[in-house]
C-alpha cells in the first residue's frame, strides 16, 4: 500500500479486518497473549499515524483532537511539537483522543477480542498431546 494515496480510515479498517480475523483463526490455539496485545497496540498506533498524516495542516491537527475531548491548549502543543507522525501516533495526546473504544466504534477487529470470541465458539478436546476439534 502506497503511503501517499490518501485513503479513508474506514476503508483501511474494512480491508484490514479480514486479514486480522484470518490471523486469529490461524493462531487460535496459541497460548501467547502478550504478542497479540502488542500487535493490537501497534496496529492502532499505525492507524493513528495515518490519521496524523491526513491532517496536514496545524489547524486541522488542533481541531480534530479537540473534537475528541482534548483541551485547546494541549491540542495546540501537540500540533506544534515538531515531531513526526510516528512519534505523535504513540504520544499521550493521540492515545487520549483515539482510545481503543474509538477504534472499536470504527469496527476494527481487535486481536485479543477476536481470539476470545473464537476460543469461546470453538471447543477442542485434548487427548494426551493431540488436540481434536469437537
C-alpha atoms as an extended CHARMM CRD file, in Angstrom:
* protein
*
       134  EXT
         1         1  UNK       CA              0.0000000000        0.0000000000        0.0000000000  PROA      1               0.0000000000
         2         2  UNK       CA              1.4550000000        3.3290000000       -1.0330000000  PROA      2               0.0000000000
         3         3  UNK       CA              1.6820000000        5.8460000000        1.8010000000  PROA      3               0.0000000000
         4         4  UNK       CA              0.8430000000        8.8240000000       -0.3730000000  PROA      4               0.0000000000
         5         5  UNK       CA             -2.5140000000        7.6450000000       -1.7100000000  PROA      5               0.0000000000
         6         6  UNK       CA             -4.6100000000        9.2770000000        0.9960000000  PROA      6               0.0000000000
         7         7  UNK       CA             -7.3440000000        6.7900000000        1.8110000000  PROA      7               0.0000000000
         8         8  UNK       CA            -10.2870000000        6.9230000000        4.1580000000  PROA      8               0.0000000000
         9         9  UNK       CA             -9.5860000000        5.3450000000        7.5520000000  PROA      9               0.0000000000
        10        10  UNK       CA            -12.8710000000        3.4310000000        7.3860000000  PROA      10              0.0000000000
        11        11  UNK       CA            -11.7870000000        1.8780000000        4.0710000000  PROA      11              0.0000000000
        12        12  UNK       CA             -8.4220000000        0.8780000000        5.5480000000  PROA      12              0.0000000000
        13        13  UNK       CA            -10.1280000000       -0.7700000000        8.5310000000  PROA      13              0.0000000000
        14        14  UNK       CA            -12.5770000000       -2.5420000000        6.2040000000  PROA      14              0.0000000000
        15        15  UNK       CA             -9.6580000000       -4.0500000000        4.2400000000  PROA      15              0.0000000000
        16        16  UNK       CA             -7.6830000000       -4.8540000000        7.3880000000  PROA      16              0.0000000000
        17        17  UNK       CA            -10.4140000000       -6.7240000000        9.2970000000  PROA      17              0.0000000000
        18        18  UNK       CA            -10.4750000000       -9.9200000000        7.1670000000  PROA      18              0.0000000000
        19        19  UNK       CA             -6.6890000000      -10.2000000000        7.4720000000  PROA      19              0.0000000000
        20        20  UNK       CA             -6.8160000000       -9.8000000000       11.2610000000  PROA      20              0.0000000000
        21        21  UNK       CA             -9.6210000000      -12.3290000000       11.6070000000  PROA      21              0.0000000000
        22        22  UNK       CA             -7.6780000000      -14.7490000000        9.4030000000  PROA      22              0.0000000000
        23        23  UNK       CA             -4.6200000000      -14.4170000000       11.6230000000  PROA      23              0.0000000000
        24        24  UNK       CA             -6.6880000000      -15.1270000000       14.6710000000  PROA      24              0.0000000000
        25        25  UNK       CA             -8.2660000000      -18.2370000000       13.1760000000  PROA      25              0.0000000000
        26        26  UNK       CA             -4.8050000000      -19.4580000000       12.1950000000  PROA      26              0.0000000000
        27        27  UNK       CA             -3.2780000000      -18.7680000000       15.6280000000  PROA      27              0.0000000000
        28        28  UNK       CA             -6.3370000000      -19.6050000000       17.7660000000  PROA      28              0.0000000000
        29        29  UNK       CA             -4.6060000000      -22.4280000000       19.6190000000  PROA      29              0.0000000000
        30        30  UNK       CA             -1.6760000000      -20.2150000000       20.5530000000  PROA      30              0.0000000000
        31        31  UNK       CA             -1.2040000000      -19.6070000000       24.2600000000  PROA      31              0.0000000000
        32        32  UNK       CA              0.7770000000      -16.3580000000       23.8420000000  PROA      32              0.0000000000
        33        33  UNK       CA             -1.3760000000      -13.4110000000       24.8440000000  PROA      33              0.0000000000
        34        34  UNK       CA              1.3040000000      -10.7010000000       25.1380000000  PROA      34              0.0000000000
        35        35  UNK       CA              2.1970000000      -10.8110000000       21.4500000000  PROA      35              0.0000000000
        36        36  UNK       CA             -1.4310000000      -10.3020000000       20.4290000000  PROA      36              0.0000000000
        37        37  UNK       CA             -1.7460000000       -7.3190000000       22.7820000000  PROA      37              0.0000000000
        38        38  UNK       CA              1.4710000000       -5.8460000000       21.3930000000  PROA      38              0.0000000000
        39        39  UNK       CA              0.3170000000       -6.3270000000       17.7950000000  PROA      39              0.0000000000
        40        40  UNK       CA             -3.0530000000       -4.8240000000       18.6820000000  PROA      40              0.0000000000
        41        41  UNK       CA             -1.3640000000       -1.7250000000       20.0550000000  PROA      41              0.0000000000
        42        42  UNK       CA              0.9460000000       -1.4630000000       17.0520000000  PROA      42              0.0000000000
        43        43  UNK       CA             -1.9920000000       -1.6270000000       14.6150000000  PROA      43              0.0000000000
        44        44  UNK       CA             -3.8620000000        1.1140000000       16.4770000000  PROA      44              0.0000000000
        45        45  UNK       CA             -0.6930000000        3.2370000000       16.5430000000  PROA      45              0.0000000000
        46        46  UNK       CA             -0.2730000000        2.7600000000       12.7930000000  PROA      46              0.0000000000
        47        47  UNK       CA             -3.8640000000        3.8940000000       12.2410000000  PROA      47              0.0000000000
        48        48  UNK       CA             -3.2420000000        6.9510000000       14.4520000000  PROA      48              0.0000000000
        49        49  UNK       CA             -0.1550000000        7.6760000000       12.3380000000  PROA      49              0.0000000000
        50        50  UNK       CA             -2.2760000000        7.5480000000        9.1780000000  PROA      50              0.0000000000
        51        51  UNK       CA             -4.7650000000        9.9420000000       10.7660000000  PROA      51              0.0000000000
        52        52  UNK       CA             -1.9540000000       12.3410000000       11.7260000000  PROA      52              0.0000000000
        53        53  UNK       CA             -0.6920000000       12.2940000000        8.1370000000  PROA      53              0.0000000000
        54        54  UNK       CA             -4.2070000000       13.0080000000        6.8530000000  PROA      54              0.0000000000
        55        55  UNK       CA             -4.3000000000       16.1490000000        8.9630000000  PROA      55              0.0000000000
        56        56  UNK       CA             -1.6450000000       18.0210000000        7.0030000000  PROA      56              0.0000000000
        57        57  UNK       CA             -2.1790000000       21.4740000000        8.4520000000  PROA      57              0.0000000000
        58        58  UNK       CA             -1.5550000000       22.6050000000       12.0230000000  PROA      58              0.0000000000
        59        59  UNK       CA             -5.0670000000       23.9560000000       12.4140000000  PROA      59              0.0000000000
        60        60  UNK       CA             -6.5190000000       20.5650000000       11.4310000000  PROA      60              0.0000000000
        61        61  UNK       CA             -4.1770000000       18.8460000000       13.9030000000  PROA      61              0.0000000000
        62        62  UNK       CA             -5.6460000000       21.1110000000       16.5820000000  PROA      62              0.0000000000
        63        63  UNK       CA             -9.2870000000       20.8870000000       15.5360000000  PROA      63              0.0000000000
        64        64  UNK       CA             -9.5970000000       17.0960000000       15.1590000000  PROA      64              0.0000000000
        65        65  UNK       CA             -8.2660000000       16.0730000000       18.6200000000  PROA      65              0.0000000000
        66        66  UNK       CA            -10.3700000000       18.8370000000       20.1960000000  PROA      66              0.0000000000
        67        67  UNK       CA            -13.4610000000       17.1880000000       18.6860000000  PROA      67              0.0000000000
        68        68  UNK       CA            -12.4900000000       14.0720000000       20.6370000000  PROA      68              0.0000000000
        69        69  UNK       CA            -12.0360000000       15.7290000000       24.0210000000  PROA      69              0.0000000000
        70        70  UNK       CA             -8.5430000000       17.2460000000       24.0950000000  PROA      70              0.0000000000
        71        71  UNK       CA             -8.2350000000       20.7120000000       25.5820000000  PROA      71              0.0000000000
        72        72  UNK       CA             -7.3490000000       23.5640000000       23.2610000000  PROA      72              0.0000000000
        73        73  UNK       CA             -4.0030000000       24.2550000000       24.9450000000  PROA      73              0.0000000000
        74        74  UNK       CA             -2.9530000000       20.6060000000       24.7910000000  PROA      74              0.0000000000
        75        75  UNK       CA             -4.1040000000       20.3170000000       21.1860000000  PROA      75              0.0000000000
        76        76  UNK       CA             -2.0090000000       23.3480000000       20.1780000000  PROA      76              0.0000000000
        77        77  UNK       CA              1.0510000000       21.9830000000       21.9980000000  PROA      77              0.0000000000
        78        78  UNK       CA              0.7220000000       18.6210000000       20.2870000000  PROA      78              0.0000000000
        79        79  UNK       CA              0.1190000000       20.1240000000       16.8330000000  PROA      79              0.0000000000
        80        80  UNK       CA              3.2110000000       22.3370000000       17.0640000000  PROA      80              0.0000000000
        81        81  UNK       CA              5.6290000000       19.9470000000       18.7650000000  PROA      81              0.0000000000
        82        82  UNK       CA              7.7380000000       19.4500000000       15.6200000000  PROA      82              0.0000000000
        83        83  UNK       CA              7.7680000000       15.6650000000       15.9670000000  PROA      83              0.0000000000
        84        84  UNK       CA              6.9510000000       13.2380000000       13.2030000000  PROA      84              0.0000000000
        85        85  UNK       CA              3.7580000000       11.2570000000       12.6040000000  PROA      85              0.0000000000
        86        86  UNK       CA              5.0090000000        8.0140000000       14.1960000000  PROA      86              0.0000000000
        87        87  UNK       CA              6.0910000000        9.7790000000       17.3940000000  PROA      87              0.0000000000
        88        88  UNK       CA              2.7940000000       11.6580000000       17.6180000000  PROA      88              0.0000000000
        89        89  UNK       CA              0.8400000000        8.4530000000       16.9780000000  PROA      89              0.0000000000
        90        90  UNK       CA              2.3530000000        6.9590000000       20.1320000000  PROA      90              0.0000000000
        91        91  UNK       CA              2.1050000000       10.1260000000       22.2150000000  PROA      91              0.0000000000
        92        92  UNK       CA             -0.3970000000       10.5180000000       25.0160000000  PROA      92              0.0000000000
        93        93  UNK       CA             -2.4250000000       13.1890000000       23.2350000000  PROA      93              0.0000000000
        94        94  UNK       CA             -3.2750000000       10.8460000000       20.3470000000  PROA      94              0.0000000000
        95        95  UNK       CA             -3.8790000000        7.9280000000       22.7270000000  PROA      95              0.0000000000
        96        96  UNK       CA             -6.2890000000       10.0890000000       24.6840000000  PROA      96              0.0000000000
        97        97  UNK       CA             -8.0910000000       11.3330000000       21.5690000000  PROA      97              0.0000000000
        98        98  UNK       CA             -8.2350000000        7.9190000000       19.8650000000  PROA      98              0.0000000000
        99        99  UNK       CA             -8.6370000000        5.2780000000       22.5350000000  PROA      99              0.0000000000
       100       100  UNK       CA             -9.2870000000        1.6070000000       21.8800000000  PROA      100             0.0000000000
       101       101  UNK       CA            -13.0030000000        2.2750000000       22.2660000000  PROA      101             0.0000000000
       102       102  UNK       CA            -12.8290000000        4.7440000000       19.3750000000  PROA      102             0.0000000000
       103       103  UNK       CA            -11.3690000000        2.0590000000       17.1050000000  PROA      103             0.0000000000
       104       104  UNK       CA            -13.9820000000       -0.3930000000       18.3960000000  PROA      104             0.0000000000
       105       105  UNK       CA            -16.6570000000        2.0640000000       17.2190000000  PROA      105             0.0000000000
       106       106  UNK       CA            -14.9310000000        2.1330000000       13.8180000000  PROA      106             0.0000000000
       107       107  UNK       CA            -15.3600000000       -1.7000000000       13.7890000000  PROA      107             0.0000000000
       108       108  UNK       CA            -11.6510000000       -2.5050000000       13.9290000000  PROA      108             0.0000000000
       109       109  UNK       CA            -11.2620000000       -6.2030000000       14.7400000000  PROA      109             0.0000000000
       110       110  UNK       CA             -9.1560000000       -6.1930000000       17.9030000000  PROA      110             0.0000000000
       111       111  UNK       CA             -6.9150000000       -9.2530000000       18.0140000000  PROA      111             0.0000000000
       112       112  UNK       CA             -7.4860000000      -10.0010000000       21.7020000000  PROA      112             0.0000000000
       113       113  UNK       CA            -11.2650000000       -9.6120000000       21.4570000000  PROA      113             0.0000000000
       114       114  UNK       CA            -11.4100000000      -11.7270000000       18.2890000000  PROA      114             0.0000000000
       115       115  UNK       CA             -9.3710000000      -14.5600000000       19.7780000000  PROA      115             0.0000000000
       116       116  UNK       CA            -11.6060000000      -14.6010000000       22.8710000000  PROA      116             0.0000000000
       117       117  UNK       CA            -14.6920000000      -14.9600000000       20.6510000000  PROA      117             0.0000000000
       118       118  UNK       CA            -13.0540000000      -17.7230000000       18.6090000000  PROA      118             0.0000000000
       119       119  UNK       CA            -11.9840000000      -19.6520000000       21.7110000000  PROA      119             0.0000000000
       120       120  UNK       CA            -15.4830000000      -19.4290000000       23.1870000000  PROA      120             0.0000000000
       121       121  UNK       CA            -17.1760000000      -20.5830000000       19.9820000000  PROA      121             0.0000000000
       122       122  UNK       CA            -14.8200000000      -23.4640000000       19.1430000000  PROA      122             0.0000000000
       123       123  UNK       CA            -14.3410000000      -26.2950000000       21.5920000000  PROA      123             0.0000000000
       124       124  UNK       CA            -11.3300000000      -28.5700000000       21.4990000000  PROA      124             0.0000000000
       125       125  UNK       CA            -10.8950000000      -31.8830000000       23.2120000000  PROA      125             0.0000000000
       126       126  UNK       CA             -7.3980000000      -32.7750000000       24.3890000000  PROA      126             0.0000000000
       127       127  UNK       CA             -6.2650000000      -36.4060000000       24.2910000000  PROA      127             0.0000000000
       128       128  UNK       CA             -2.7010000000      -36.6170000000       25.5120000000  PROA      128             0.0000000000
       129       129  UNK       CA             -0.6930000000      -34.3870000000       23.2000000000  PROA      129             0.0000000000
       130       130  UNK       CA             -3.2250000000      -34.3930000000       20.3400000000  PROA      130             0.0000000000
       131       131  UNK       CA             -5.9740000000      -31.7680000000       20.0620000000  PROA      131             0.0000000000
       132       132  UNK       CA             -9.0960000000      -32.5320000000       18.0890000000  PROA      132             0.0000000000
       133       133  UNK       CA            -11.9080000000      -30.1740000000       17.2630000000  PROA      133             0.0000000000
       134       134  UNK       CA            -15.2660000000      -31.2450000000       18.6360000000  PROA      134             0.0000000000
